[in-house]
Amino acid sequence: MDVLAWIPGDRTAARAAYAAAGLGAVGVATLGAMYAVEVPRNGPYVFGTINDATGALFNLAAIPVILQVHRRLPRTVASEAGKWVVTASCAAGSASSFLLVVKQLDFNSSTVVSVAAMTVQAAWFLLAHRALLASGA
């Protein structure tokens, strides 16, 4: 098995990746609890609020991981633009979730922003993975 060469920032990105994974697990659990317990009773949506806050933190934790993966990509205009687009989508997803938690944004608007952010993140990781495979890095 090939091992990636260590570059500065890997440890920080690894910590952020583990934090994001933990936050993702909490997010899935609270989403499940919300639909199992709160939705049938029509609230109160404590698990839903925890899920939204967790999603906001997840988006923030993903940023260092994205920036570190980007450092391994071949430098192109597209990769530089992609880095900024996906980082901005993480920030927007985080902001929309935090705004939903503090009741400054409605559920539908927050959902649109969050789903768009997740779609951009998924597309970026797919394209980054393909670029890394093609580069032999």
Rosetta constraint file for C-alpha pairs under 8 A:
AtomPair CA 4 CA 137 HARMONIC 7.68 0.50
AtomPair CA 6 CA 10 HARMONIC 6.68 0.50
AtomPair CA 9 CA 13 HARMONIC 6.09 0.50
AtomPair CA 9 CA 68 HARMONIC 6.71 0.50
AtomPair CA 10 CA 14 HARMONIC 5.94 0.50
AtomPair CA 10 CA 68 HARMONIC 6.82 0.50
AtomPair CA 11 CA 15 HARMONIC 6.26 0.50
AtomPair CA 12 CA 16 HARMONIC 6.27 0.50
AtomPair CA 12 CA 64 HARMONIC 7.56 0.50
AtomPair CA 13 CA 17 HARMONIC 6.01 0.50
AtomPair CA 13 CA 64 HARMONIC 5.41 0.50
AtomPair CA 13 CA 65 HARMONIC 4.83 0.50
AtomPair CA 13 CA 68 HARMONIC 6.32 0.50
AtomPair CA 14 CA 18 HARMONIC 6.23 0.50
AtomPair CA 14 CA 65 HARMONIC 7.24 0.50
AtomPair CA 15 CA 19 HARMONIC 6.13 0.50
AtomPair CA 16 CA 20 HARMONIC 6.03 0.50
AtomPair CA 16 CA 61 HARMONIC 5.28 0.50
AtomPair CA 16 CA 62 HARMONIC 6.73 0.50
AtomPair CA 16 CA 64 HARMONIC 6.50 0.50
AtomPair CA 16 CA 65 HARMONIC 6.43 0.50
AtomPair CA 17 CA 21 HARMONIC 6.12 0.50
AtomPair CA 17 CA 61 HARMONIC 6.94 0.50
AtomPair CA 17 CA 62 HARMONIC 6.68 0.50
AtomPair CA 17 CA 65 HARMONIC 6.09 0.50
AtomPair CA 18 CA 22 HARMONIC 6.16 0.50
AtomPair CA 19 CA 23 HARMONIC 6.06 0.50
AtomPair CA 19 CA 58 HARMONIC 7.75 0.50
AtomPair CA 19 CA 61 HARMONIC 6.61 0.50
AtomPair CA 20 CA 24 HARMONIC 5.93 0.50
AtomPair CA 20 CA 57 HARMONIC 7.86 0.50
AtomPair CA 20 CA 58 HARMONIC 5.08 0.50
AtomPair CA 20 CA 59 HARMONIC 7.83 0.50
AtomPair CA 20 CA 61 HARMONIC 5.40 0.50
AtomPair CA 20 CA 62 HARMONIC 6.25 0.50
AtomPair CA 21 CA 25 HARMONIC 6.27 0.50
AtomPair CA 22 CA 26 HARMONIC 6.30 0.50
AtomPair CA 23 CA 27 HARMONIC 5.98 0.50
AtomPair CA 23 CA 54 HARMONIC 5.92 0.50
AtomPair CA 23 CA 55 HARMONIC 7.45 0.50
AtomPair CA 23 CA 57 HARMONIC 7.33 0.50
AtomPair CA 23 CA 58 HARMONIC 5.78 0.50
AtomPair CA 24 CA 28 HARMONIC 6.18 0.50
AtomPair CA 24 CA 54 HARMONIC 7.50 0.50
AtomPair CA 24 CA 55 HARMONIC 7.47 0.50
AtomPair CA 24 CA 58 HARMONIC 6.66 0.50
AtomPair CA 25 CA 29 HARMONIC 6.21 0.50
AtomPair CA 26 CA 30 HARMONIC 6.05 0.50
AtomPair CA 26 CA 51 HARMONIC 7.50 0.50
AtomPair CA 26 CA 54 HARMONIC 7.15 0.50
AtomPair CA 27 CA 31 HARMONIC 5.99 0.50
AtomPair CA 27 CA 50 HARMONIC 7.67 0.50
AtomPair CA 27 CA 51 HARMONIC 4.95 0.50
AtomPair CA 27 CA 52 HARMONIC 7.85 0.50
AtomPair CA 27 CA 54 HARMONIC 5.76 0.50
AtomPair CA 27 CA 55 HARMONIC 6.55 0.50
AtomPair CA 28 CA 32 HARMONIC 6.13 0.50
AtomPair CA 28 CA 51 HARMONIC 7.71 0.50
AtomPair CA 29 CA 33 HARMONIC 6.13 0.50
AtomPair CA 30 CA 34 HARMONIC 5.93 0.50
AtomPair CA 30 CA 47 HARMONIC 5.16 0.50
AtomPair CA 30 CA 48 HARMONIC 6.70 0.50
AtomPair CA 30 CA 50 HARMONIC 6.76 0.50
AtomPair CA 30 CA 51 HARMONIC 5.47 0.50
AtomPair CA 31 CA 35 HARMONIC 6.38 0.50
AtomPair CA 31 CA 47 HARMONIC 6.78 0.50
AtomPair CA 31 CA 48 HARMONIC 6.36 0.50
AtomPair CA 31 CA 51 HARMONIC 5.98 0.50
AtomPair CA 32 CA 36 HARMONIC 6.01 0.50
AtomPair CA 33 CA 37 HARMONIC 5.65 0.50
AtomPair CA 33 CA 38 HARMONIC 7.28 0.50
AtomPair CA 33 CA 47 HARMONIC 6.41 0.50
AtomPair CA 34 CA 38 HARMONIC 4.87 0.50
AtomPair CA 34 CA 39 HARMONIC 6.16 0.50
AtomPair CA 34 CA 45 HARMONIC 6.84 0.50
AtomPair CA 34 CA 46 HARMONIC 7.73 0.50
AtomPair CA 34 CA 47 HARMONIC 5.11 0.50
AtomPair CA 34 CA 48 HARMONIC 5.57 0.50
AtomPair CA 35 CA 39 HARMONIC 5.01 0.50
AtomPair CA 35 CA 40 HARMONIC 7.15 0.50
AtomPair CA 36 CA 40 HARMONIC 6.97 0.50
AtomPair CA 37 CA 41 HARMONIC 6.79 0.50
AtomPair CA 38 CA 42 HARMONIC 5.81 0.50
AtomPair CA 38 CA 43 HARMONIC 4.72 0.50
AtomPair CA 38 CA 44 HARMONIC 6.27 0.50
AtomPair CA 38 CA 45 HARMONIC 5.93 0.50
AtomPair CA 38 CA 47 HARMONIC 7.59 0.50
AtomPair CA 39 CA 43 HARMONIC 6.04 0.50
AtomPair CA 39 CA 45 HARMONIC 7.84 0.50
AtomPair CA 45 CA 49 HARMONIC 6.16 0.50
AtomPair CA 46 CA 50 HARMONIC 6.25 0.50
AtomPair CA 47 CA 51 HARMONIC 6.03 0.50
AtomPair CA 48 CA 52 HARMONIC 6.22 0.50
AtomPair CA 49 CA 53 HARMONIC 6.21 0.50
AtomPair CA 49 CA 101 HARMONIC 5.88 0.50
AtomPair CA 50 CA 54 HARMONIC 5.98 0.50
AtomPair CA 51 CA 55 HARMONIC 6.09 0.50
AtomPair CA 52 CA 56 HARMONIC 6.32 0.50
AtomPair CA 52 CA 97 HARMONIC 5.37 0.50
AtomPair CA 52 CA 98 HARMONIC 7.11 0.50
AtomPair CA 52 CA 100 HARMONIC 7.28 0.50
AtomPair CA 52 CA 101 HARMONIC 6.37 0.50
AtomPair CA 53 CA 57 HARMONIC 6.37 0.50
AtomPair CA 53 CA 97 HARMONIC 6.36 0.50
AtomPair CA 53 CA 98 HARMONIC 6.13 0.50
AtomPair CA 53 CA 101 HARMONIC 6.45 0.50
AtomPair CA 54 CA 58 HARMONIC 6.01 0.50
AtomPair CA 55 CA 59 HARMONIC 6.26 0.50
AtomPair CA 55 CA 94 HARMONIC 6.86 0.50
AtomPair CA 55 CA 97 HARMONIC 6.61 0.50
AtomPair CA 56 CA 60 HARMONIC 6.59 0.50
AtomPair CA 56 CA 93 HARMONIC 6.70 0.50
AtomPair CA 56 CA 94 HARMONIC 3.92 0.50
AtomPair CA 56 CA 95 HARMONIC 6.77 0.50
AtomPair CA 56 CA 96 HARMONIC 7.70 0.50
AtomPair CA 56 CA 97 HARMONIC 5.17 0.50
AtomPair CA 56 CA 98 HARMONIC 5.94 0.50
AtomPair CA 57 CA 61 HARMONIC 6.14 0.50
AtomPair CA 57 CA 94 HARMONIC 6.67 0.50
AtomPair CA 58 CA 62 HARMONIC 6.17 0.50
AtomPair CA 58 CA 94 HARMONIC 7.71 0.50
AtomPair CA 59 CA 63 HARMONIC 6.83 0.50
AtomPair CA 59 CA 90 HARMONIC 5.04 0.50
AtomPair CA 59 CA 91 HARMONIC 6.83 0.50
AtomPair CA 59 CA 93 HARMONIC 6.51 0.50
AtomPair CA 59 CA 94 HARMONIC 5.36 0.50
AtomPair CA 60 CA 90 HARMONIC 6.56 0.50
AtomPair CA 60 CA 91 HARMONIC 6.75 0.50
AtomPair CA 60 CA 94 HARMONIC 6.46 0.50
AtomPair CA 61 CA 65 HARMONIC 7.42 0.50
AtomPair CA 62 CA 66 HARMONIC 6.19 0.50
AtomPair CA 62 CA 90 HARMONIC 7.39 0.50
AtomPair CA 63 CA 67 HARMONIC 6.20 0.50
AtomPair CA 63 CA 87 HARMONIC 6.07 0.50
AtomPair CA 63 CA 90 HARMONIC 6.80 0.50
AtomPair CA 64 CA 68 HARMONIC 6.10 0.50
AtomPair CA 65 CA 69 HARMONIC 6.14 0.50
AtomPair CA 66 CA 70 HARMONIC 6.03 0.50
AtomPair CA 66 CA 83 HARMONIC 7.50 0.50
AtomPair CA 66 CA 86 HARMONIC 7.98 0.50
AtomPair CA 66 CA 87 HARMONIC 7.46 0.50
AtomPair CA 67 CA 71 HARMONIC 6.44 0.50
AtomPair CA 67 CA 83 HARMONIC 7.07 0.50
AtomPair CA 68 CA 72 HARMONIC 7.10 0.50
AtomPair CA 69 CA 73 HARMONIC 6.90 0.50
AtomPair CA 69 CA 128 HARMONIC 7.80 0.50
AtomPair CA 70 CA 79 HARMONIC 7.52 0.50
AtomPair CA 70 CA 83 HARMONIC 6.73 0.50
AtomPair CA 70 CA 128 HARMONIC 7.55 0.50
AtomPair CA 72 CA 132 HARMONIC 7.48 0.50
AtomPair CA 72 CA 137 HARMONIC 7.41 0.50
AtomPair CA 73 CA 79 HARMONIC 7.27 0.50
AtomPair CA 73 CA 128 HARMONIC 6.97 0.50
AtomPair CA 73 CA 131 HARMONIC 6.75 0.50
AtomPair CA 73 CA 132 HARMONIC 6.07 0.50
AtomPair CA 74 CA 79 HARMONIC 7.48 0.50
AtomPair CA 74 CA 131 HARMONIC 7.49 0.50
AtomPair CA 74 CA 132 HARMONIC 7.73 0.50
AtomPair CA 74 CA 135 HARMONIC 7.24 0.50
AtomPair CA 75 CA 79 HARMONIC 6.26 0.50
AtomPair CA 75 CA 80 HARMONIC 6.99 0.50
AtomPair CA 76 CA 80 HARMONIC 6.26 0.50
AtomPair CA 77 CA 81 HARMONIC 6.14 0.50
AtomPair CA 78 CA 82 HARMONIC 5.89 0.50
AtomPair CA 79 CA 83 HARMONIC 6.10 0.50
AtomPair CA 80 CA 84 HARMONIC 6.69 0.50
AtomPair CA 81 CA 85 HARMONIC 6.22 0.50
AtomPair CA 82 CA 86 HARMONIC 6.00 0.50
AtomPair CA 82 CA 124 HARMONIC 6.96 0.50
AtomPair CA 83 CA 87 HARMONIC 6.05 0.50
AtomPair CA 84 CA 88 HARMONIC 5.96 0.50
AtomPair CA 85 CA 89 HARMONIC 6.13 0.50
AtomPair CA 85 CA 120 HARMONIC 7.94 0.50
AtomPair CA 86 CA 90 HARMONIC 6.22 0.50
AtomPair CA 86 CA 117 HARMONIC 7.72 0.50
AtomPair CA 86 CA 120 HARMONIC 6.09 0.50
AtomPair CA 86 CA 121 HARMONIC 5.81 0.50
AtomPair CA 86 CA 124 HARMONIC 6.73 0.50
AtomPair CA 87 CA 91 HARMONIC 6.35 0.50
AtomPair CA 88 CA 92 HARMONIC 6.07 0.50
AtomPair CA 89 CA 93 HARMONIC 5.96 0.50
AtomPair CA 89 CA 116 HARMONIC 7.70 0.50
AtomPair CA 89 CA 117 HARMONIC 4.79 0.50
AtomPair CA 89 CA 118 HARMONIC 7.96 0.50
AtomPair CA 89 CA 120 HARMONIC 6.80 0.50
AtomPair CA 89 CA 121 HARMONIC 7.42 0.50
AtomPair CA 90 CA 94 HARMONIC 6.05 0.50
AtomPair CA 90 CA 117 HARMONIC 6.04 0.50
AtomPair CA 90 CA 118 HARMONIC 7.98 0.50
AtomPair CA 90 CA 121 HARMONIC 7.53 0.50
AtomPair CA 91 CA 95 HARMONIC 6.03 0.50
AtomPair CA 92 CA 96 HARMONIC 6.06 0.50
AtomPair CA 92 CA 113 HARMONIC 6.99 0.50
AtomPair CA 92 CA 114 HARMONIC 7.72 0.50
AtomPair CA 92 CA 117 HARMONIC 7.07 0.50
AtomPair CA 93 CA 97 HARMONIC 6.27 0.50
AtomPair CA 93 CA 110 HARMONIC 7.99 0.50
AtomPair CA 93 CA 113 HARMONIC 5.90 0.50
AtomPair CA 93 CA 114 HARMONIC 4.73 0.50
AtomPair CA 93 CA 116 HARMONIC 7.97 0.50
AtomPair CA 93 CA 117 HARMONIC 5.44 0.50
AtomPair CA 93 CA 118 HARMONIC 7.80 0.50
AtomPair CA 94 CA 98 HARMONIC 6.20 0.50
AtomPair CA 94 CA 114 HARMONIC 7.82 0.50
AtomPair CA 95 CA 99 HARMONIC 5.98 0.50
AtomPair CA 96 CA 100 HARMONIC 6.11 0.50
AtomPair CA 96 CA 105 HARMONIC 7.07 0.50
AtomPair CA 96 CA 110 HARMONIC 5.12 0.50
AtomPair CA 96 CA 113 HARMONIC 6.57 0.50
AtomPair CA 96 CA 114 HARMONIC 6.89 0.50
AtomPair CA 97 CA 101 HARMONIC 6.26 0.50
AtomPair CA 97 CA 110 HARMONIC 6.31 0.50
AtomPair CA 97 CA 114 HARMONIC 7.30 0.50
AtomPair CA 98 CA 102 HARMONIC 6.38 0.50
AtomPair CA 99 CA 103 HARMONIC 6.02 0.50
AtomPair CA 99 CA 104 HARMONIC 5.00 0.50
AtomPair CA 99 CA 105 HARMONIC 5.33 0.50
AtomPair CA 99 CA 110 HARMONIC 7.91 0.50
AtomPair CA 100 CA 104 HARMONIC 5.86 0.50
AtomPair CA 100 CA 105 HARMONIC 4.87 0.50
AtomPair CA 100 CA 106 HARMONIC 6.22 0.50
AtomPair CA 100 CA 107 HARMONIC 6.56 0.50
AtomPair CA 100 CA 110 HARMONIC 6.44 0.50
AtomPair CA 105 CA 109 HARMONIC 6.76 0.50
AtomPair CA 105 CA 110 HARMONIC 6.39 0.50
AtomPair CA 106 CA 110 HARMONIC 6.21 0.50
AtomPair CA 107 CA 111 HARMONIC 5.99 0.50
AtomPair CA 108 CA 112 HARMONIC 6.30 0.50
AtomPair CA 109 CA 113 HARMONIC 6.43 0.50
AtomPair CA 110 CA 114 HARMONIC 6.01 0.50
AtomPair CA 111 CA 115 HARMONIC 5.94 0.50
AtomPair CA 112 CA 116 HARMONIC 6.10 0.50
AtomPair CA 113 CA 117 HARMONIC 6.10 0.50
AtomPair CA 114 CA 118 HARMONIC 6.19 0.50
AtomPair CA 115 CA 119 HARMONIC 6.11 0.50
AtomPair CA 116 CA 120 HARMONIC 6.23 0.50
AtomPair CA 117 CA 121 HARMONIC 6.14 0.50
AtomPair CA 118 CA 122 HARMONIC 6.06 0.50
AtomPair CA 119 CA 123 HARMONIC 6.12 0.50
AtomPair CA 120 CA 124 HARMONIC 6.02 0.50
AtomPair CA 121 CA 125 HARMONIC 6.17 0.50
AtomPair CA 122 CA 126 HARMONIC 6.17 0.50
AtomPair CA 123 CA 127 HARMONIC 6.13 0.50
AtomPair CA 124 CA 128 HARMONIC 5.88 0.50
AtomPair CA 125 CA 129 HARMONIC 5.94 0.50
AtomPair CA 126 CA 130 HARMONIC 6.28 0.50
AtomPair CA 127 CA 131 HARMONIC 6.12 0.50
AtomPair CA 128 CA 132 HARMONIC 6.13 0.50
AtomPair CA 129 CA 133 HARMONIC 6.19 0.50
AtomPair CA 130 CA 134 HARMONIC 6.11 0.50
AtomPair CA 131 CA 135 HARMONIC 6.08 0.50
AtomPair CA 132 CA 136 HARMONIC 6.26 0.50
AtomPair CA 132 CA 137 HARMONIC 5.68 0.50
AtomPair CA 133 CA 137 HARMONIC 6.81 0.50
